[in-house]
Amino acid sequence: MSKLFNSSEDVESMVRAEFEKAGLDTLIKLNVIGTSKAREMIKISKASPETEFLTKREGMVTIVVYEAAFDRLDEKQQKFIVEGAVSCISYDSEKDKILLDKSEMNMLNRMRHKYNNDVLDAFETGVMAISQIEMEEKEAKEAKKFEKQDK
């Protein structure tokens, strides 16, 4: 299980600003947290009924940011990633329900429609950053293993 922590102030303010820009802040409560290990840059999830009961907060969405990989992007790429993630969240007022569109293809289409193909570079860089971190961790693990064998 990955380690969760309070997100850095910069990341949280960027996510909250995009959340407010989308007009979701009046309808949905937002939690932004960081993680030290993940397979994706940003993960969005609705709070379970149990969590809502325990926190006494209804209509809650949690955004988990893989900050080690996120920090390797420039500011423009970070904004693309955050905007793409937030674009997956919507609220159906008729059913009084939070909707999450977890389809990466739909998100990419929405973002490409707005920013052309420039956005694809940002998402590709994000995937490469995660792969690079995984490779660095693997190399460090192997180096440690060889150190132990040499002793």
C-alpha positions as CSV (number, residue, x, y, z in Angstrom):
1,M,0.0,0.0,0.0
2,S,1.3,3.4,-0.9
3,K,2.0,6.1,1.7
4,L,-0.5,9.0,1.7
5,F,0.3,12.4,3.1
6,N,-1.0,16.0,3.0
7,S,-0.4,17.4,-0.4
8,S,2.1,20.3,-0.8
9,E,0.7,23.8,-0.6
10,D,1.5,24.5,-4.3
11,V,-0.1,21.3,-5.6
12,E,-3.2,21.8,-3.4
13,S,-3.7,25.4,-4.4
14,M,-3.3,24.5,-8.1
15,V,-5.9,21.7,-7.9
16,R,-8.3,23.8,-5.8
17,A,-8.0,26.7,-8.3
18,E,-8.9,24.5,-11.2
19,F,-11.7,22.9,-9.2
20,E,-13.1,26.4,-8.5
21,K,-12.6,27.4,-12.1
22,A,-14.8,24.5,-13.2
23,G,-17.5,25.7,-10.8
24,L,-17.5,22.4,-8.8
25,D,-16.6,24.0,-5.4
26,T,-20.1,25.0,-4.7
27,L,-21.5,21.5,-5.2
28,I,-18.7,19.1,-4.2
29,K,-16.3,19.0,-1.3
30,L,-12.7,18.4,-2.3
31,N,-9.8,16.6,-0.5
32,V,-6.4,16.8,-2.1
33,I,-3.8,14.4,-0.8
34,G,-0.4,13.3,-2.0
35,T,1.1,9.8,-2.4
36,S,4.7,8.6,-2.5
37,K,4.0,5.9,-5.0
38,A,1.4,5.4,-7.8
39,R,0.9,4.1,-11.3
40,E,-0.9,7.3,-12.4
41,M,-0.2,11.0,-11.9
42,I,-3.6,11.9,-10.5
43,K,-6.3,9.6,-9.3
44,I,-9.9,10.8,-8.6
45,S,-12.4,8.9,-6.4
46,K,-15.7,9.6,-4.8
47,A,-15.9,9.1,-1.0
48,S,-17.7,6.0,0.0
49,P,-20.8,6.3,2.1
50,E,-18.8,5.1,5.1
51,T,-16.2,7.8,4.7
52,E,-18.9,10.5,4.3
53,F,-20.5,9.3,7.5
54,L,-17.3,9.2,9.4
55,T,-16.2,12.7,8.2
56,K,-19.7,14.1,8.4
57,R,-19.2,15.5,4.9
58,E,-21.5,14.5,2.1
59,G,-20.7,14.9,-1.6
60,M,-16.9,14.5,-1.3
61,V,-14.3,13.8,-4.0
62,T,-10.7,12.9,-3.3
63,I,-7.9,13.8,-5.7
64,V,-4.6,11.9,-5.0
65,V,-1.5,13.3,-6.6
66,Y,1.7,11.4,-7.2
67,E,3.8,14.3,-6.2
68,A,7.3,12.9,-7.0
69,A,6.3,12.5,-10.7
70,F,4.1,15.6,-10.7
71,D,7.1,17.8,-9.6
72,R,9.1,16.6,-12.6
73,L,6.7,18.4,-15.0
74,D,6.9,22.1,-15.8
75,E,4.1,24.4,-14.7
76,K,2.2,24.3,-18.0
77,Q,2.2,20.5,-18.1
78,Q,1.1,20.4,-14.5
79,K,-1.9,22.6,-15.3
80,F,-2.8,20.4,-18.3
81,I,-2.7,17.3,-16.1
82,V,-4.8,18.9,-13.3
83,E,-7.3,20.4,-15.7
84,G,-7.7,17.1,-17.4
85,A,-8.3,15.3,-14.1
86,V,-10.8,17.9,-12.9
87,S,-12.7,17.7,-16.3
88,C,-13.6,14.1,-15.4
89,I,-15.7,15.4,-12.4
90,S,-19.3,16.5,-12.9
91,Y,-22.5,16.9,-10.9
92,D,-25.9,15.7,-12.0
93,S,-28.3,18.1,-10.2
94,E,-31.4,16.1,-11.3
95,K,-30.2,13.0,-9.6
96,D,-28.2,14.9,-6.9
97,K,-25.2,12.7,-7.7
98,I,-21.5,13.2,-8.4
99,L,-20.3,11.7,-11.7
100,L,-16.8,10.6,-12.5
101,D,-15.8,9.9,-16.1
102,K,-12.8,7.7,-15.7
103,S,-12.3,7.1,-19.4
104,E,-8.8,8.4,-20.4
105,M,-9.9,8.6,-24.0
106,N,-12.8,11.0,-23.2
107,M,-10.6,13.2,-21.1
108,L,-7.9,13.4,-23.8
109,N,-10.6,14.2,-26.4
110,R,-11.9,17.1,-24.2
111,M,-8.4,18.4,-23.6
112,R,-7.4,18.1,-27.3
113,H,-10.5,19.9,-28.3
114,K,-9.5,22.8,-26.1
115,Y,-5.7,22.8,-26.5
116,N,-5.1,20.9,-29.8
117,N,-2.2,18.4,-29.6
118,D,-0.1,20.4,-27.2
119,V,-1.7,18.7,-24.4
120,L,-0.6,15.2,-25.6
121,D,3.1,16.2,-24.8
122,A,2.2,17.0,-21.2
123,F,0.4,13.6,-20.7
124,E,3.3,11.8,-22.4
125,T,5.8,13.5,-20.2
126,G,3.8,12.5,-17.2
127,V,3.8,8.9,-18.2
128,M,7.5,9.0,-18.8
129,A,8.2,10.7,-15.4
130,I,6.4,7.8,-13.7
131,S,8.4,5.2,-15.7
132,Q,11.6,7.0,-14.9
133,I,10.9,7.0,-11.2
134,E,10.1,3.3,-11.3
135,M,13.3,2.6,-13.1
136,E,15.3,4.7,-10.6
137,E,13.7,2.8,-7.7
138,K,14.5,-0.5,-9.3
139,E,18.1,0.5,-10.0
140,A,18.5,1.7,-6.4
141,K,17.1,-1.6,-5.1
142,E,19.4,-3.6,-7.3
143,A,22.4,-1.5,-6.2
144,K,21.5,-2.2,-2.5
145,K,21.2,-5.9,-3.3
146,F,24.7,-5.9,-4.8
147,E,26.1,-4.0,-1.8
148,K,24.8,-6.6,0.6
149,Q,26.2,-9.4,-1.6
150,D,29.7,-7.7,-1.6
151,K,29.8,-7.6,2.2
